[in-house]
Amino acid sequence: MTPFSWDHFIAMGGYAAYVWPSFALFFIVLIADYLSPGFRRRRQLRELRGRMARQAARQQRNPSVP
């Protein structure tokens, strides 16, 4: 058994050009998948606040309409 070598590990047996970009892409997708619900929630809350503000403004102009 050969001793551990970081150079050999980083080279991935000659396949480093394929392995490391695939790891990077995997982690980018994983992070995007983790963050997207928070961004979506903030956008929906912002849209809902806008709708509520428009509805309140409409009701102030026309108090007889429910």
N, C-alpha and C positions, 0 to 999 in steps of 0.2 A: 504494500500500500504506500502511495506517495504522500508526502506531507502536504498540508493545505497551502495553497498559493493564491493570493488575491488576484494576481495577474491572470492565472488560469481561470479563476472564477469569473472575472470581468470579461474575458475573451469568450466564455461559454463554448469552448471547444470549437471556435471558429464561426459560431452562429450568432455572435453578439450583435451584428447589424440587423438581425431579425428579432432577436429575443428582447433587447432593451427597448426598442420602439414599441413593441407589442405590450410590454409592461407599462410604459408611459401612457399609451393610449387607454389601456385598461383603467389605470388610476384616474385619468382625466374623465373618462365616462363615469366612473364610480363617484367622483367628487361632484360632477354635474348632476348625477342622479340623486345625490344626497341634498344638494342645495336647491334644486328646482322647486320642490314643494313650498319652501319658504318664500321664494320669489313669486310664485304663483299666488300664494296667500296674500302677500302684500299688495299685489296688483289687484286682486279681487276686492280686498278691503278698500283700496283707494277708489275703485269704480263704485262700490256700494256707498261710500261716503258722498261721492259726487251725485249719485242718484238721489240719496236722501236730502242733500242740500237743494237740488233742483225741485224736488217734491215739496220741501218746506217753503221755498220761494214761491212756488205756484200756489200753495195754500194761503200764503200771506196776501197774495194779489187777489185771490178768489176764495174768501173764507166760507162761502156757501157750499162749495163742492167738497165732498168728503174725501 
